[in-house]
Amino acid sequence: VREGALKVRHPKGDIDLEPLGKDAFGGAFPIGTLKFVCADDGDCNVFSIDDGRVQSLRFVRVSPTPVGPKSPG
C-alpha cells in the first residue's frame, strides 16, 4: 500500500489494484486479474494472473536450496 492505494510493481511502473473479491484484485494491463492462494495459516505463497490471452499464469514462492559448496573466488 502506497499513497492510500494497493499497488503492484511492474518494470514499466506501478499499477493500482482494485479489490474484486476475497483474495482477488483487478489492475491495468498486463495484470488483469490477480488472485492470491492462501493457506489456512494465512500464508499467501502463490498468486495467479489472468489477462486476455494469458490465463492462470501461476507464481509460486520458493526457498532456494544450495546444491553444493560455493566455488572458490
PyMOL Python script that loads the backbone (N, CA, C, O; Angstrom):
from pymol import cmd

cmd.read_pdbstr("""\
ATOM      1  N   VAL A   1       0.855  -1.173   0.000  1.00  0.00           N
ATOM      2  CA  VAL A   1       0.000   0.000   0.000  1.00  0.00           C
ATOM      3  C   VAL A   1       0.900   1.234   0.000  1.00  0.00           C
ATOM      4  O   VAL A   1       1.754   1.399   0.871  1.00  0.00           O
ATOM      5  N   ARG A   2       0.692   2.086  -0.985  1.00  0.00           N
ATOM      6  CA  ARG A   2       1.410   3.364  -1.075  1.00  0.00           C
ATOM      7  C   ARG A   2       0.424   4.414  -1.519  1.00  0.00           C
ATOM      8  O   ARG A   2      -0.431   4.167  -2.370  1.00  0.00           O
ATOM      9  N   GLU A   3       0.549   5.578  -0.940  1.00  0.00           N
ATOM     10  CA  GLU A   3      -0.307   6.708  -1.301  1.00  0.00           C
ATOM     11  C   GLU A   3      -1.791   6.350  -1.196  1.00  0.00           C
ATOM     12  O   GLU A   3      -2.611   6.820  -1.985  1.00  0.00           O
ATOM     13  N   GLY A   4      -2.125   5.505  -0.204  1.00  0.00           N
ATOM     14  CA  GLY A   4      -3.514   5.145   0.036  1.00  0.00           C
ATOM     15  C   GLY A   4      -4.102   4.149  -0.941  1.00  0.00           C
ATOM     16  O   GLY A   4      -5.314   3.933  -0.932  1.00  0.00           O
ATOM     17  N   ALA A   5      -3.271   3.525  -1.797  1.00  0.00           N
ATOM     18  CA  ALA A   5      -3.778   2.559  -2.777  1.00  0.00           C
ATOM     19  C   ALA A   5      -2.901   1.310  -2.770  1.00  0.00           C
ATOM     20  O   ALA A   5      -1.695   1.382  -2.532  1.00  0.00           O
ATOM     21  N   LEU A   6      -3.527   0.167  -3.033  1.00  0.00           N
ATOM     22  CA  LEU A   6      -2.798  -1.071  -3.178  1.00  0.00           C
ATOM     23  C   LEU A   6      -2.183  -1.085  -4.573  1.00  0.00           C
ATOM     24  O   LEU A   6      -2.875  -0.857  -5.565  1.00  0.00           O
ATOM     25  N   LYS A   7      -0.882  -1.353  -4.644  1.00  0.00           N
ATOM     26  CA  LYS A   7      -0.172  -1.287  -5.918  1.00  0.00           C
ATOM     27  C   LYS A   7       0.669  -2.536  -6.107  1.00  0.00           C
ATOM     28  O   LYS A   7       1.071  -3.188  -5.144  1.00  0.00           O
ATOM     29  N   VAL A   8       0.928  -2.858  -7.371  1.00  0.00           N
ATOM     30  CA  VAL A   8       1.882  -3.901  -7.718  1.00  0.00           C
ATOM     31  C   VAL A   8       2.951  -3.240  -8.588  1.00  0.00           C
ATOM     32  O   VAL A   8       2.645  -2.425  -9.459  1.00  0.00           O
ATOM     33  N   ARG A   9       4.191  -3.602  -8.340  1.00  0.00           N
ATOM     34  CA  ARG A   9       5.307  -3.013  -9.084  1.00  0.00           C
ATOM     35  C   ARG A   9       5.531  -3.794 -10.373  1.00  0.00           C
ATOM     36  O   ARG A   9       5.520  -5.025 -10.380  1.00  0.00           O
ATOM     37  N   HIS A  10       5.730  -3.072 -11.442  1.00  0.00           N
ATOM     38  CA  HIS A  10       5.929  -3.630 -12.777  1.00  0.00           C
ATOM     39  C   HIS A  10       7.118  -2.896 -13.379  1.00  0.00           C
ATOM     40  O   HIS A  10       7.334  -1.732 -13.045  1.00  0.00           O
ATOM     41  N   PRO A  11       7.904  -3.533 -14.259  1.00  0.00           N
ATOM     42  CA  PRO A  11       9.074  -2.841 -14.818  1.00  0.00           C
ATOM     43  C   PRO A  11       8.768  -1.483 -15.452  1.00  0.00           C
ATOM     44  O   PRO A  11       9.636  -0.611 -15.483  1.00  0.00           O
ATOM     45  N   LYS A  12       7.547  -1.295 -15.956  1.00  0.00           N
ATOM     46  CA  LYS A  12       7.211  -0.012 -16.578  1.00  0.00           C
ATOM     47  C   LYS A  12       6.491   0.928 -15.635  1.00  0.00           C
ATOM     48  O   LYS A  12       6.002   1.973 -16.063  1.00  0.00           O
ATOM     49  N   GLY A  13       6.414   0.577 -14.347  1.00  0.00           N
ATOM     50  CA  GLY A  13       5.780   1.455 -13.366  1.00  0.00           C
ATOM     51  C   GLY A  13       4.845   0.697 -12.452  1.00  0.00           C
ATOM     52  O   GLY A  13       4.665  -0.512 -12.602  1.00  0.00           O
ATOM     53  N   ASP A  14       4.253   1.394 -11.512  1.00  0.00           N
ATOM     54  CA  ASP A  14       3.322   0.790 -10.567  1.00  0.00           C
ATOM     55  C   ASP A  14       1.924   0.731 -11.158  1.00  0.00           C
ATOM     56  O   ASP A  14       1.522   1.613 -11.918  1.00  0.00           O
ATOM     57  N   ILE A  15       1.183  -0.321 -10.801  1.00  0.00           N
ATOM     58  CA  ILE A  15      -0.195  -0.493 -11.249  1.00  0.00           C
ATOM     59  C   ILE A  15      -1.087  -0.532 -10.023  1.00  0.00           C
ATOM     60  O   ILE A  15      -0.847  -1.319  -9.107  1.00  0.00           O
ATOM     61  N   ASP A  16      -2.119   0.310  -9.992  1.00  0.00           N
ATOM     62  CA  ASP A  16      -3.089   0.307  -8.897  1.00  0.00           C
ATOM     63  C   ASP A  16      -3.971  -0.923  -9.017  1.00  0.00           C
ATOM     64  O   ASP A  16      -4.376  -1.307 -10.114  1.00  0.00           O
ATOM     65  N   LEU A  17      -4.266  -1.543  -7.867  1.00  0.00           N
ATOM     66  CA  LEU A  17      -5.147  -2.703  -7.824  1.00  0.00           C
ATOM     67  C   LEU A  17      -6.436  -2.348  -7.110  1.00  0.00           C
ATOM     68  O   LEU A  17      -6.425  -1.615  -6.122  1.00  0.00           O
ATOM     69  N   GLU A  18      -7.542  -2.866  -7.608  1.00  0.00           N
ATOM     70  CA  GLU A  18      -8.857  -2.678  -7.009  1.00  0.00           C
ATOM     71  C   GLU A  18      -9.371  -4.034  -6.543  1.00  0.00           C
ATOM     72  O   GLU A  18      -9.231  -5.019  -7.268  1.00  0.00           O
ATOM     73  N   PRO A  19      -9.966  -4.110  -5.345  1.00  0.00           N
ATOM     74  CA  PRO A  19     -10.488  -5.398  -4.875  1.00  0.00           C
ATOM     75  C   PRO A  19     -11.636  -5.900  -5.750  1.00  0.00           C
ATOM     76  O   PRO A  19     -12.508  -5.129  -6.151  1.00  0.00           O
ATOM     77  N   LEU A  20     -11.623  -7.207  -6.039  1.00  0.00           N
ATOM     78  CA  LEU A  20     -12.681  -7.845  -6.822  1.00  0.00           C
ATOM     79  C   LEU A  20     -13.441  -8.875  -5.996  1.00  0.00           C
ATOM     80  O   LEU A  20     -14.523  -9.311  -6.389  1.00  0.00           O
ATOM     81  N   GLY A  21     -12.888  -9.259  -4.871  1.00  0.00           N
ATOM     82  CA  GLY A  21     -13.478 -10.285  -4.014  1.00  0.00           C
ATOM     83  C   GLY A  21     -12.425 -10.762  -3.047  1.00  0.00           C
ATOM     84  O   GLY A  21     -11.375 -10.135  -2.904  1.00  0.00           O
ATOM     85  N   LYS A  22     -12.698 -11.870  -2.378  1.00  0.00           N
ATOM     86  CA  LYS A  22     -11.737 -12.404  -1.411  1.00  0.00           C
ATOM     87  C   LYS A  22     -10.452 -12.814  -2.122  1.00  0.00           C
ATOM     88  O   LYS A  22     -10.475 -13.671  -3.004  1.00  0.00           O
ATOM     89  N   ASP A  23      -9.346 -12.211  -1.745  1.00  0.00           N
ATOM     90  CA  ASP A  23      -8.016 -12.511  -2.270  1.00  0.00           C
ATOM     91  C   ASP A  23      -7.881 -12.301  -3.777  1.00  0.00           C
ATOM     92  O   ASP A  23      -7.006 -12.901  -4.402  1.00  0.00           O
ATOM     93  N   ALA A  24      -8.732 -11.457  -4.375  1.00  0.00           N
ATOM     94  CA  ALA A  24      -8.659 -11.187  -5.813  1.00  0.00           C
ATOM     95  C   ALA A  24      -8.678  -9.684  -6.061  1.00  0.00           C
ATOM     96  O   ALA A  24      -9.393  -8.935  -5.395  1.00  0.00           O
ATOM     97  N   PHE A  25      -7.869  -9.259  -7.041  1.00  0.00           N
ATOM     98  CA  PHE A  25      -7.727  -7.841  -7.349  1.00  0.00           C
ATOM     99  C   PHE A  25      -7.658  -7.656  -8.854  1.00  0.00           C
ATOM    100  O   PHE A  25      -7.214  -8.550  -9.575  1.00  0.00           O
ATOM    101  N   GLY A  26      -8.091  -6.512  -9.326  1.00  0.00           N
ATOM    102  CA  GLY A  26      -8.026  -6.186 -10.741  1.00  0.00           C
ATOM    103  C   GLY A  26      -7.103  -5.013 -10.961  1.00  0.00           C
ATOM    104  O   GLY A  26      -7.016  -4.114 -10.125  1.00  0.00           O
ATOM    105  N   GLY A  27      -6.406  -5.021 -12.096  1.00  0.00           N
ATOM    106  CA  GLY A  27      -5.497  -3.939 -12.432  1.00  0.00           C
ATOM    107  C   GLY A  27      -5.387  -3.789 -13.933  1.00  0.00           C
ATOM    108  O   GLY A  27      -5.924  -4.589 -14.699  1.00  0.00           O
ATOM    109  N   ALA A  28      -4.682  -2.749 -14.337  1.00  0.00           N
ATOM    110  CA  ALA A  28      -4.475  -2.468 -15.757  1.00  0.00           C
ATOM    111  C   ALA A  28      -3.524  -3.491 -16.381  1.00  0.00           C
ATOM    112  O   ALA A  28      -2.881  -4.268 -15.676  1.00  0.00           O
ATOM    113  N   PHE A  29      -3.447  -3.477 -17.719  1.00  0.00           N
ATOM    114  CA  PHE A  29      -2.515  -4.336 -18.445  1.00  0.00           C
ATOM    115  C   PHE A  29      -1.116  -4.124 -17.901  1.00  0.00           C
ATOM    116  O   PHE A  29      -0.749  -2.972 -17.667  1.00  0.00           O
ATOM    117  N   PRO A  30      -0.328  -5.129 -17.689  1.00  0.00           N
ATOM    118  CA  PRO A  30      -0.506  -6.532 -18.010  1.00  0.00           C
ATOM    119  C   PRO A  30      -1.003  -7.386 -16.848  1.00  0.00           C
ATOM    120  O   PRO A  30      -0.866  -8.609 -16.898  1.00  0.00           O
ATOM    121  N   ILE A  31      -1.567  -6.797 -15.820  1.00  0.00           N
ATOM    122  CA  ILE A  31      -2.004  -7.580 -14.658  1.00  0.00           C
ATOM    123  C   ILE A  31      -3.374  -8.206 -14.867  1.00  0.00           C
ATOM    124  O   ILE A  31      -3.514  -9.411 -14.660  1.00  0.00           O
ATOM    125  N   GLY A  32      -4.380  -7.458 -15.261  1.00  0.00           N
ATOM    126  CA  GLY A  32      -5.728  -8.013 -15.395  1.00  0.00           C
ATOM    127  C   GLY A  32      -6.271  -8.404 -14.038  1.00  0.00           C
ATOM    128  O   GLY A  32      -6.516  -7.538 -13.198  1.00  0.00           O
ATOM    129  N   THR A  33      -6.463  -9.694 -13.807  1.00  0.00           N
ATOM    130  CA  THR A  33      -6.945 -10.196 -12.527  1.00  0.00           C
ATOM    131  C   THR A  33      -5.815 -10.919 -11.813  1.00  0.00           C
ATOM    132  O   THR A  33      -5.183 -11.812 -12.379  1.00  0.00           O
ATOM    133  N   LEU A  34      -5.564 -10.534 -10.576  1.00  0.00           N
ATOM    134  CA  LEU A  34      -4.533 -11.143  -9.755  1.00  0.00           C
ATOM    135  C   LEU A  34      -5.239 -11.836  -8.597  1.00  0.00           C
ATOM    136  O   LEU A  34      -5.987 -11.197  -7.856  1.00  0.00           O
ATOM    137  N   LYS A  35      -5.009 -13.142  -8.433  1.00  0.00           N
ATOM    138  CA  LYS A  35      -5.655 -13.915  -7.373  1.00  0.00           C
ATOM    139  C   LYS A  35      -4.596 -14.557  -6.494  1.00  0.00           C
ATOM    140  O   LYS A  35      -3.700 -15.243  -6.985  1.00  0.00           O
ATOM    141  N   PHE A  36      -4.707 -14.327  -5.166  1.00  0.00           N
ATOM    142  CA  PHE A  36      -3.804 -14.955  -4.208  1.00  0.00           C
ATOM    143  C   PHE A  36      -4.392 -16.270  -3.742  1.00  0.00           C
ATOM    144  O   PHE A  36      -5.608 -16.401  -3.602  1.00  0.00           O
ATOM    145  N   VAL A  37      -3.526 -17.247  -3.502  1.00  0.00           N
ATOM    146  CA  VAL A  37      -3.920 -18.529  -2.912  1.00  0.00           C
ATOM    147  C   VAL A  37      -3.261 -18.582  -1.543  1.00  0.00           C
ATOM    148  O   VAL A  37      -2.035 -18.617  -1.431  1.00  0.00           O
ATOM    149  N   CYS A  38      -4.094 -18.587  -0.496  1.00  0.00           N
ATOM    150  CA  CYS A  38      -3.583 -18.531   0.868  1.00  0.00           C
ATOM    151  C   CYS A  38      -3.883 -19.832   1.608  1.00  0.00           C
ATOM    152  O   CYS A  38      -4.945 -20.429   1.429  1.00  0.00           O
ATOM    153  N   ALA A  39      -2.944 -20.260   2.435  1.00  0.00           N
ATOM    154  CA  ALA A  39      -3.111 -21.456   3.254  1.00  0.00           C
ATOM    155  C   ALA A  39      -3.970 -21.126   4.471  1.00  0.00           C
ATOM    156  O   ALA A  39      -4.245 -19.958   4.748  1.00  0.00           O
ATOM    157  N   ASP A  40      -4.386 -22.153   5.187  1.00  0.00           N
ATOM    158  CA  ASP A  40      -5.210 -21.964   6.380  1.00  0.00           C
ATOM    159  C   ASP A  40      -4.511 -21.126   7.441  1.00  0.00           C
ATOM    160  O   ASP A  40      -5.171 -20.445   8.225  1.00  0.00           O
ATOM    161  N   ASP A  41      -3.161 -21.170   7.474  1.00  0.00           N
ATOM    162  CA  ASP A  41      -2.418 -20.386   8.468  1.00  0.00           C
ATOM    163  C   ASP A  41      -2.261 -18.929   8.059  1.00  0.00           C
ATOM    164  O   ASP A  41      -1.668 -18.143   8.797  1.00  0.00           O
ATOM    165  N   GLY A  42      -2.783 -18.555   6.893  1.00  0.00           N
ATOM    166  CA  GLY A  42      -2.734 -17.161   6.449  1.00  0.00           C
ATOM    167  C   GLY A  42      -1.598 -16.839   5.501  1.00  0.00           C
ATOM    168  O   GLY A  42      -1.577 -15.757   4.915  1.00  0.00           O
ATOM    169  N   ASP A  43      -0.640 -17.761   5.332  1.00  0.00           N
ATOM    170  CA  ASP A  43       0.460 -17.522   4.398  1.00  0.00           C
ATOM    171  C   ASP A  43      -0.060 -17.564   2.965  1.00  0.00           C
ATOM    172  O   ASP A  43      -0.772 -18.490   2.577  1.00  0.00           O
ATOM    173  N   CYS A  44       0.304 -16.556   2.191  1.00  0.00           N
ATOM    174  CA  CYS A  44      -0.075 -16.499   0.768  1.00  0.00           C
ATOM    175  C   CYS A  44       1.203 -16.623  -0.047  1.00  0.00           C
ATOM    176  O   CYS A  44       1.908 -15.638  -0.263  1.00  0.00           O
ATOM    177  N   ASN A  45       1.498 -17.838  -0.501  1.00  0.00           N
ATOM    178  CA  ASN A  45       2.738 -18.108  -1.222  1.00  0.00           C
ATOM    179  C   ASN A  45       2.542 -18.347  -2.708  1.00  0.00           C
ATOM    180  O   ASN A  45       3.494 -18.679  -3.414  1.00  0.00           O
ATOM    181  N   VAL A  46       1.312 -18.180  -3.193  1.00  0.00           N
ATOM    182  CA  VAL A  46       1.007 -18.422  -4.600  1.00  0.00           C
ATOM    183  C   VAL A  46       0.063 -17.327  -5.081  1.00  0.00           C
ATOM    184  O   VAL A  46      -0.841 -16.919  -4.352  1.00  0.00           O
ATOM    185  N   PHE A  47       0.272 -16.849  -6.315  1.00  0.00           N
ATOM    186  CA  PHE A  47      -0.731 -15.998  -6.945  1.00  0.00           C
ATOM    187  C   PHE A  47      -0.760 -16.313  -8.428  1.00  0.00           C
ATOM    188  O   PHE A  47       0.215 -16.808  -8.993  1.00  0.00           O
ATOM    189  N   SER A  48      -1.895 -16.019  -9.050  1.00  0.00           N
ATOM    190  CA  SER A  48      -2.022 -16.235 -10.480  1.00  0.00           C
ATOM    191  C   SER A  48      -2.555 -14.972 -11.134  1.00  0.00           C
ATOM    192  O   SER A  48      -3.213 -14.150 -10.497  1.00  0.00           O
ATOM    193  N   ILE A  49      -2.255 -14.836 -12.424  1.00  0.00           N
ATOM    194  CA  ILE A  49      -2.681 -13.671 -13.203  1.00  0.00           C
ATOM    195  C   ILE A  49      -3.451 -14.159 -14.420  1.00  0.00           C
ATOM    196  O   ILE A  49      -3.026 -15.089 -15.107  1.00  0.00           O
ATOM    197  N   ASP A  50      -4.590 -13.521 -14.681  1.00  0.00           N
ATOM    198  CA  ASP A  50      -5.376 -13.746 -15.900  1.00  0.00           C
ATOM    199  C   ASP A  50      -5.465 -12.402 -16.619  1.00  0.00           C
ATOM    200  O   ASP A  50      -5.890 -11.411 -16.024  1.00  0.00           O
ATOM    201  N   ASP A  51      -5.073 -12.357 -17.875  1.00  0.00           N
ATOM    202  CA  ASP A  51      -5.179 -11.118 -18.634  1.00  0.00           C
ATOM    203  C   ASP A  51      -5.300 -11.431 -20.119  1.00  0.00           C
ATOM    204  O   ASP A  51      -4.300 -11.666 -20.797  1.00  0.00           O
ATOM    205  N   GLY A  52      -6.504 -11.434 -20.605  1.00  0.00           N
ATOM    206  CA  GLY A  52      -6.701 -11.685 -22.033  1.00  0.00           C
ATOM    207  C   GLY A  52      -6.299 -13.081 -22.434  1.00  0.00           C
ATOM    208  O   GLY A  52      -6.904 -14.061 -21.998  1.00  0.00           O
ATOM    209  N   ARG A  53      -5.280 -13.177 -23.263  1.00  0.00           N
ATOM    210  CA  ARG A  53      -4.838 -14.486 -23.757  1.00  0.00           C
ATOM    211  C   ARG A  53      -4.131 -15.312 -22.698  1.00  0.00           C
ATOM    212  O   ARG A  53      -4.099 -16.538 -22.799  1.00  0.00           O
ATOM    213  N   VAL A  54      -3.568 -14.677 -21.694  1.00  0.00           N
ATOM    214  CA  VAL A  54      -2.881 -15.399 -20.621  1.00  0.00           C
ATOM    215  C   VAL A  54      -3.898 -15.743 -19.545  1.00  0.00           C
ATOM    216  O   VAL A  54      -4.580 -14.862 -19.023  1.00  0.00           O
ATOM    217  N   GLN A  55      -3.998 -17.031 -19.213  1.00  0.00           N
ATOM    218  CA  GLN A  55      -4.944 -17.483 -18.200  1.00  0.00           C
ATOM    219  C   GLN A  55      -4.207 -18.322 -17.161  1.00  0.00           C
ATOM    220  O   GLN A  55      -3.465 -19.245 -17.498  1.00  0.00           O
ATOM    221  N   SER A  56      -4.424 -17.984 -15.899  1.00  0.00           N
ATOM    222  CA  SER A  56      -3.873 -18.758 -14.776  1.00  0.00           C
ATOM    223  C   SER A  56      -2.352 -18.878 -14.821  1.00  0.00           C
ATOM    224  O   SER A  56      -1.804 -19.950 -14.564  1.00  0.00           O
ATOM    225  N   LEU A  57      -1.672 -17.784 -15.147  1.00  0.00           N
ATOM    226  CA  LEU A  57      -0.210 -17.756 -15.063  1.00  0.00           C
ATOM    227  C   LEU A  57       0.133 -17.757 -13.583  1.00  0.00           C
ATOM    228  O   LEU A  57      -0.163 -16.797 -12.873  1.00  0.00           O
ATOM    229  N   ARG A  58       0.752 -18.826 -13.120  1.00  0.00           N
ATOM    230  CA  ARG A  58       0.923 -19.070 -11.688  1.00  0.00           C
ATOM    231  C   ARG A  58       2.343 -18.750 -11.243  1.00  0.00           C
ATOM    232  O   ARG A  58       3.315 -19.130 -11.896  1.00  0.00           O
ATOM    233  N   PHE A  59       2.445 -18.045 -10.119  1.00  0.00           N
ATOM    234  CA  PHE A  59       3.720 -17.706  -9.499  1.00  0.00           C
ATOM    235  C   PHE A  59       3.735 -18.320  -8.107  1.00  0.00           C
ATOM    236  O   PHE A  59       2.810 -18.115  -7.321  1.00  0.00           O
ATOM    237  N   VAL A  60       4.792 -19.077  -7.804  1.00  0.00           N
ATOM    238  CA  VAL A  60       4.905 -19.760  -6.513  1.00  0.00           C
ATOM    239  C   VAL A  60       6.187 -19.301  -5.837  1.00  0.00           C
ATOM    240  O   VAL A  60       7.259 -19.314  -6.443  1.00  0.00           O
ATOM    241  N   ARG A  61       6.072 -18.893  -4.572  1.00  0.00           N
ATOM    242  CA  ARG A  61       7.258 -18.508  -3.794  1.00  0.00           C
ATOM    243  C   ARG A  61       7.982 -19.783  -3.390  1.00  0.00           C
ATOM    244  O   ARG A  61       7.379 -20.698  -2.830  1.00  0.00           O
ATOM    245  N   VAL A  62       9.270 -19.840  -3.675  1.00  0.00           N
ATOM    246  CA  VAL A  62      10.088 -20.990  -3.306  1.00  0.00           C
ATOM    247  C   VAL A  62      11.287 -20.513  -2.510  1.00  0.00           C
ATOM    248  O   VAL A  62      11.715 -19.365  -2.636  1.00  0.00           O
ATOM    249  N   SER A  63      11.822 -21.398  -1.695  1.00  0.00           N
ATOM    250  CA  SER A  63      13.049 -21.110  -0.963  1.00  0.00           C
ATOM    251  C   SER A  63      14.183 -21.818  -1.681  1.00  0.00           C
ATOM    252  O   SER A  63      14.150 -23.040  -1.825  1.00  0.00           O
ATOM    253  N   PRO A  64      15.188 -21.074  -2.137  1.00  0.00           N
ATOM    254  CA  PRO A  64      16.291 -21.724  -2.841  1.00  0.00           C
ATOM    255  C   PRO A  64      17.065 -22.643  -1.898  1.00  0.00           C
ATOM    256  O   PRO A  64      17.295 -22.313  -0.735  1.00  0.00           O
ATOM    257  N   THR A  65      17.456 -23.794  -2.421  1.00  0.00           N
ATOM    258  CA  THR A  65      18.215 -24.763  -1.653  1.00  0.00           C
ATOM    259  C   THR A  65      19.598 -24.878  -2.285  1.00  0.00           C
ATOM    260  O   THR A  65      19.708 -25.158  -3.479  1.00  0.00           O
ATOM    261  N   PRO A  66      20.672 -24.661  -1.487  1.00  0.00           N
ATOM    262  CA  PRO A  66      22.017 -24.792  -2.049  1.00  0.00           C
ATOM    263  C   PRO A  66      22.243 -26.230  -2.516  1.00  0.00           C
ATOM    264  O   PRO A  66      21.803 -27.178  -1.866  1.00  0.00           O
ATOM    265  N   VAL A  67      22.930 -26.383  -3.643  1.00  0.00           N
ATOM    266  CA  VAL A  67      23.191 -27.716  -4.180  1.00  0.00           C
ATOM    267  C   VAL A  67      24.594 -28.208  -3.852  1.00  0.00           C
ATOM    268  O   VAL A  67      24.886 -29.391  -4.025  1.00  0.00           O
ATOM    269  N   GLY A  68      25.448 -27.341  -3.391  1.00  0.00           N
ATOM    270  CA  GLY A  68      26.807 -27.750  -3.058  1.00  0.00           C
ATOM    271  C   GLY A  68      27.576 -26.577  -2.489  1.00  0.00           C
ATOM    272  O   GLY A  68      27.043 -25.475  -2.355  1.00  0.00           O
ATOM    273  N   PRO A  69      28.824 -26.820  -2.158  1.00  0.00           N
ATOM    274  CA  PRO A  69      29.639 -25.720  -1.598  1.00  0.00           C
ATOM    275  C   PRO A  69      29.896 -24.650  -2.650  1.00  0.00           C
ATOM    276  O   PRO A  69      29.892 -24.906  -3.854  1.00  0.00           O
ATOM    277  N   LYS A  70      30.119 -23.446  -2.148  1.00  0.00           N
ATOM    278  CA  LYS A  70      30.461 -22.339  -3.049  1.00  0.00           C
ATOM    279  C   LYS A  70      31.764 -22.617  -3.753  1.00  0.00           C
ATOM    280  O   LYS A  70      32.679 -23.215  -3.188  1.00  0.00           O
ATOM    281  N   SER A  71      31.841 -22.177  -4.996  1.00  0.00           N
ATOM    282  CA  SER A  71      33.106 -22.321  -5.707  1.00  0.00           C
ATOM    283  C   SER A  71      34.074 -21.256  -5.219  1.00  0.00           C
ATOM    284  O   SER A  71      33.644 -20.151  -4.889  1.00  0.00           O
ATOM    285  N   PRO A  72      35.362 -21.552  -5.162  1.00  0.00           N
ATOM    286  CA  PRO A  72      36.333 -20.554  -4.689  1.00  0.00           C
ATOM    287  C   PRO A  72      36.451 -19.396  -5.678  1.00  0.00           C
ATOM    288  O   PRO A  72      36.459 -19.578  -6.896  1.00  0.00           O
ATOM    289  N   GLY A  73      36.542 -18.194  -5.097  1.00  0.00           N
ATOM    290  CA  GLY A  73      36.822 -16.983  -5.813  1.00  0.00           C
ATOM    291  C   GLY A  73      35.925 -16.640  -6.876  1.00  0.00           C
ATOM    292  O   GLY A  73      36.108 -15.614  -7.531  1.00  0.00           O
TER     293      GLY A  73
END
""", "prot")
cmd.dss("prot")
cmd.show_as("cartoon", "prot")
cmd.util.cbc("prot")
cmd.orient("prot")
